[in-house]
Amino acid sequence: MKKILLACSIFFLGNQFVNAQLVAGDIAFIGFHQDDQDGFTFITLTDISAGEVIYFTDHSWSSTDNDWHANTGDAHYSWTVPAGGTPIGTIVNVVETAVADALTVSSGVIAKEGGGSFSIIQSGDVLIAYQSATGAQPAIANATFLAAIYTDDNFAHNTGCDGLQGWFNSTGSCASSPSYPANGSNASGIPNGLTDGVNAMHLYPSPILESGSENDNGRYFGTLDGDSATILALINDRTNWEMFDAAGLDITATYYNSNTTVNVTLGIEENILDKETSIYPNPNKGNFTFNYSGKKQLKELQVVDVLGKRLQTISLENFDNSQEISLKSLAKGMYFITIQSESATVTKRMIIE
């Protein structure tokens, strides 16, 4: 049995928050509202630790340049997970207030981080969620895209421009690409790392014609009861969405919780890892044992406080299924123990009393 004493080796990282810990598909958009007031709704498909930051934007993406389009008219917002974390299956609604570009959120804190205006109905009608190592509007090397929906584009282009998963593609046979400006905002490519129908969705793929069927508002109407992988696939299936052109579409968390059973569980890999790992005793006095009964290689274990501050990272590459860990230098309170394998991440709450 290996013993790791952390009492003298906890490294506090100032205001460094635990970012870029999520992966594509850990959240999904389930509603959008383009008529006044603009808004959108998403659901968490994994547990998200307190202090985690996710960015949201209607800024279009260039699949040609692998970068944001150069327009300055679109805004980026940060959403910070509240104290205590956000459990899997939480529905979060974001809506613009009567004050232009000021958003309110049903859980956590949202803040404008730069850019221009928030107007989903303009600038390509796209919503993108991402994490960043460098703040809002990061370069591709510092971005992890989590989800996206594309509800239309306002660029009058020709056949061949939608060759990349139904999203705008200004390369290849797109005859109008020479006229598409570098600072264009009326069409969006699919962000790197996302796949249409898997963790992103074009709501008007061929042969569904935008000119005959585009609506300003839409919401997912399928089940939200099941494992996260199944729910993610259903959400990103266009046939499970209902579209409305009239204002007043209800996409609040109350609507979803009132009209369907919301009971999302971990996916198969996460559920297996959750069952194969344990920490005890819990609560404890700062000493606990971490056990793992699985056979796959673990990567690391992180200790995180309720504000999302990473206190320590422990490599598990040479792990032998049981370790004693001492955190006696920490104050009494709740902490999160995040365990990562090659294919899954789970988070367990721990109390020091």
Secondary structure, DSSP 8 states (H G I E B T S, - for coil): -EEEE-TT-----TT-B--S---TTSEEEEEEE-SSS-EEEEEESS-B-TT-EEEEE---EETTTTEE-S-S-BEEEEEE--TT-B-TT-EEEEEE-SSTT-EEESSSEEEEEEESB--TTSTTSEEEEEEESSSSS--GGGEEEEEEEE--------TTTTTBTTB---STT-TTGGGS-TT--S-----TT--BTTTEEESS-TTS-HHHH--SEEEE-S-EEEEHHHHHHHHT-GGGEEEE-SS----SHHHHHHHS-EEEE--HHHHHHHHHEEEESSSBSSEEEEEE---S-EEEEEEEETT-BEEEEEE-TT--SEEEEE-TTS-SEEEEEEEEESS-EEEEEEEE-
